[in-house]
Amino acid sequence: MIAGVSVAEVMRDKVVAVRERARFTEIASAMRRFHISSLPVIDSQDRVIGLISNYDLLLGDGGPQNGRSRLLSRLRHRDRCESAGMLATELMSSPAVTVTASTPARDAAREMYRHRIHQLPVVDAVTGRLTGVITRSDLLAVYERPDEDIRGEILFGIIEHTLGMPPGRFEVTVVSGAVTIRGHLERRSAALRLAEAIAHVDGVITVIDHLTFACEDTTPKMPRARL
């Protein structure tokens, strides 16, 4: 289970990175050599300033949407980059999404899900220097909980037992730790409490909230003006 596990417990200390002045051929060579799909870009003080993925190296320039034409477009882009000797700073995505060693592994998983990425650089909380990397496979090693178990805890552990509501009032689906919930409640505050409780269930990466409510009871009332 991932509850209580920090990034420090599952991260890798050895990480492949490139300097900001690294050229296209050096970056592509590192990806092929180490069989990786992305790598961080660091400055002269080892601080992470960006991230380069294999998609950045093969980024197309529009045109027809069929597979063959798109691939040819990306290959032409790659050839132009290689010929021009483009630098890491010209190819990278910035700022990079990073975590620290003390970040809960649950939060790291959510960042990967939110940004649709497969790894996160781990940086020192004070200096911003690169200290390691955490990948989806690292997280999966401690995140092994079936979706059906998660769904059962939400329906019967939270909705029925903790909140005292009939589980049949809600539709809950779980796919790879991503929870989608639909249902209707009387008050918005109850909907917020339910979504918050689900977010803390062990194994949940994100909550897609489609709850509706009849009464808005969370907006603070403005003080009445004195005459």
C-alpha positions as CSV (number, residue, x, y, z in Angstrom):
1,M,0.0,0.0,0.0
2,I,1.1,3.5,-0.7
3,A,-0.3,5.3,2.3
4,G,2.4,6.9,4.3
5,V,5.1,6.1,1.7
6,S,7.3,9.0,0.6
7,V,9.2,9.5,-2.6
8,A,12.5,8.9,-0.8
9,E,11.4,5.3,-0.1
10,V,10.9,4.4,-3.8
11,M,13.0,6.8,-5.8
12,R,16.1,6.0,-7.8
13,D,19.3,7.8,-6.8
14,K,21.0,7.2,-10.2
15,V,19.4,9.4,-12.9
16,V,20.4,10.2,-16.5
17,A,20.4,13.9,-17.2
18,V,21.8,16.3,-19.7
19,R,23.3,19.8,-19.4
20,E,21.6,22.8,-20.8
21,R,24.1,23.1,-23.6
22,A,23.7,19.5,-24.7
23,R,23.0,19.1,-28.4
24,F,20.3,17.1,-30.1
25,T,22.5,14.2,-31.0
26,E,23.9,13.8,-27.5
27,I,20.3,13.8,-26.0
28,A,19.0,11.3,-28.5
29,S,22.1,9.1,-27.9
30,A,21.5,9.1,-24.1
31,M,17.9,8.1,-24.6
32,R,18.8,5.2,-26.9
33,R,21.7,4.1,-24.7
34,F,19.8,4.0,-21.4
35,H,16.4,3.0,-22.9
36,I,14.6,6.0,-21.5
37,S,11.8,8.1,-22.9
38,S,12.6,11.4,-21.1
39,L,15.3,13.0,-19.1
40,P,15.8,16.2,-17.0
41,V,17.9,19.2,-18.2
42,I,20.2,20.6,-15.5
43,D,22.2,23.8,-15.3
44,S,25.8,24.3,-14.1
45,Q,24.7,23.9,-10.5
46,D,22.7,20.7,-11.1
47,R,19.4,22.4,-10.8
48,V,16.5,21.1,-12.9
49,I,15.5,23.7,-15.5
50,G,13.4,21.5,-17.8
51,L,12.5,18.1,-19.2
52,I,13.0,16.6,-22.6
53,S,10.9,13.6,-23.9
54,N,11.3,11.5,-27.0
55,Y,8.2,13.3,-28.2
56,D,10.1,16.6,-28.0
57,L,12.7,15.2,-30.3
58,L,10.1,13.9,-32.8
59,L,7.6,16.8,-32.6
60,G,5.8,17.2,-35.8
61,D,4.9,20.4,-37.6
62,G,1.3,19.9,-38.4
63,G,0.0,18.7,-41.8
64,P,-2.0,15.6,-42.6
65,Q,-3.2,13.6,-39.7
66,N,-2.8,10.1,-41.1
67,G,-0.1,8.0,-39.4
68,R,2.4,7.8,-42.2
69,S,2.4,11.5,-43.0
70,R,2.6,12.4,-39.3
71,L,5.6,10.1,-38.9
72,L,7.4,11.6,-41.9
73,S,6.7,15.1,-40.6
74,R,8.3,14.2,-37.3
75,L,11.3,12.6,-38.9
76,R,11.8,15.7,-41.0
77,H,11.6,17.8,-37.8
78,R,14.2,15.5,-36.2
79,D,16.6,15.9,-39.2
80,R,16.3,19.7,-39.0
81,C,17.0,19.7,-35.3
82,E,20.0,17.4,-35.8
83,S,21.4,19.4,-38.7
84,A,20.9,22.7,-36.7
85,G,22.6,21.2,-33.6
86,M,19.7,22.4,-31.4
87,L,20.5,22.7,-27.7
88,A,18.6,21.2,-24.8
89,T,17.3,24.6,-23.8
90,E,15.6,24.9,-27.2
91,L,14.0,21.4,-27.1
92,M,13.0,21.1,-23.4
93,S,9.6,21.7,-21.8
94,S,10.0,24.2,-19.0
95,P,9.4,24.6,-16.1
96,A,9.8,20.9,-15.3
97,V,7.3,19.2,-12.9
98,T,9.4,18.0,-10.0
99,V,9.0,16.5,-6.5
100,T,11.2,16.3,-3.4
101,A,12.2,13.3,-1.4
102,S,9.7,14.1,1.3
103,T,6.7,14.4,-1.1
104,P,4.2,11.6,-0.4
105,A,4.3,9.0,-3.1
106,R,0.5,9.4,-3.5
107,D,1.1,13.0,-4.5
108,A,3.8,12.0,-7.0
109,A,1.4,9.6,-8.6
110,R,-1.2,12.3,-8.9
111,E,1.2,14.7,-10.6
112,M,2.1,12.0,-13.1
113,Y,-1.5,11.4,-13.8
114,R,-2.3,15.1,-14.1
115,H,0.5,15.9,-16.5
116,R,0.4,12.6,-18.4
117,I,4.1,11.9,-17.8
118,H,5.9,8.7,-16.8
119,Q,8.6,10.0,-14.5
120,L,9.4,12.9,-12.2
121,P,12.8,14.4,-11.3
122,V,13.4,14.5,-7.6
123,V,15.1,17.7,-6.4
124,D,16.5,19.0,-3.1
125,A,13.8,21.1,-1.4
126,V,16.2,24.0,-0.6
127,T,18.7,24.1,-3.6
128,G,16.6,22.6,-6.4
129,R,19.5,20.4,-7.3
130,L,18.7,17.0,-8.9
131,T,18.9,14.1,-6.5
132,G,17.1,11.3,-8.2
133,V,14.1,10.2,-10.2
134,I,10.8,8.4,-9.6
135,T,9.0,6.5,-12.3
136,R,5.5,5.0,-12.7
137,S,7.0,1.6,-12.4
138,D,8.5,2.6,-9.0
139,L,5.1,3.7,-7.8
140,L,3.3,0.6,-9.1
141,A,5.6,-1.5,-7.0
142,V,3.9,-0.1,-3.9
143,Y,0.6,0.8,-5.4
144,E,-0.8,-2.6,-6.0
145,R,-4.5,-2.3,-5.1
146,P,-7.2,-3.6,-7.4
147,D,-9.7,-1.0,-8.6
148,E,-12.6,-3.2,-7.3
149,D,-11.1,-3.0,-3.8
150,I,-11.0,0.8,-4.0
151,R,-14.5,0.9,-5.3
152,G,-15.8,-1.3,-2.4
153,E,-14.1,0.9,0.2
154,I,-15.7,4.0,-1.3
155,L,-19.2,2.6,-1.5
156,F,-19.3,0.7,1.8
157,G,-16.5,2.1,3.9
158,I,-17.0,5.8,3.2
159,I,-20.5,6.3,1.7
160,E,-22.4,3.8,3.8
161,H,-20.5,3.4,7.1
162,T,-18.7,6.7,7.6
163,L,-21.2,9.1,6.0
164,G,-24.3,7.0,6.6
165,M,-25.7,7.3,3.1
166,P,-27.1,4.6,0.9
167,P,-24.5,3.4,-1.6
168,G,-27.2,2.9,-4.3
169,R,-27.5,6.7,-4.6
170,F,-24.1,6.9,-6.2
171,E,-22.4,5.6,-9.3
172,V,-18.7,4.9,-8.7
173,T,-16.2,3.7,-11.3
174,V,-12.5,3.2,-10.8
175,V,-9.9,2.8,-13.6
176,S,-6.2,2.5,-12.6
177,G,-6.8,4.4,-9.4
178,A,-8.8,7.2,-11.1
179,V,-12.2,7.5,-9.4
180,T,-15.3,8.9,-11.1
181,I,-18.3,9.5,-8.9
182,R,-21.8,10.6,-9.8
183,G,-24.8,11.2,-7.5
184,H,-27.0,13.9,-6.0
185,L,-26.8,15.3,-2.4
186,E,-28.8,17.9,-0.6
187,R,-25.9,20.2,0.2
188,R,-22.7,21.2,-1.5
189,S,-20.7,20.9,1.7
190,A,-21.7,17.2,1.8
191,A,-20.5,16.8,-1.8
192,L,-17.2,18.4,-0.9
193,R,-16.7,16.2,2.2
194,L,-17.4,13.1,0.1
195,A,-15.0,14.0,-2.6
196,E,-12.3,14.8,-0.1
197,A,-12.8,11.5,1.8
198,I,-12.5,9.6,-1.5
199,A,-9.3,11.4,-2.4
200,H,-7.7,10.0,0.8
201,V,-8.6,6.4,0.1
202,D,-5.5,4.2,-0.2
203,G,-4.8,3.7,-3.9
204,V,-6.8,6.7,-5.3
205,I,-4.8,8.8,-7.7
206,T,-7.4,11.3,-8.6
207,V,-11.1,12.0,-8.2
208,I,-13.3,13.1,-11.1
209,D,-16.2,14.7,-9.3
210,H,-19.6,14.7,-11.1
211,L,-21.6,15.2,-7.9
212,T,-24.6,17.5,-7.9
213,F,-26.3,19.2,-5.0
214,A,-29.6,21.1,-4.3
215,C,-28.4,23.7,-1.9
216,E,-25.3,25.9,-2.0
217,D,-24.2,26.2,1.7
218,T,-20.5,27.0,1.3
219,T,-20.6,30.6,0.1
220,P,-19.7,32.9,3.0
221,K,-22.4,35.4,3.7
222,M,-21.5,39.1,3.3
223,P,-22.1,41.2,6.4
224,R,-25.1,43.5,6.1
225,A,-24.1,47.1,5.8
226,R,-25.0,49.3,8.7
227,L,-27.2,52.3,8.0
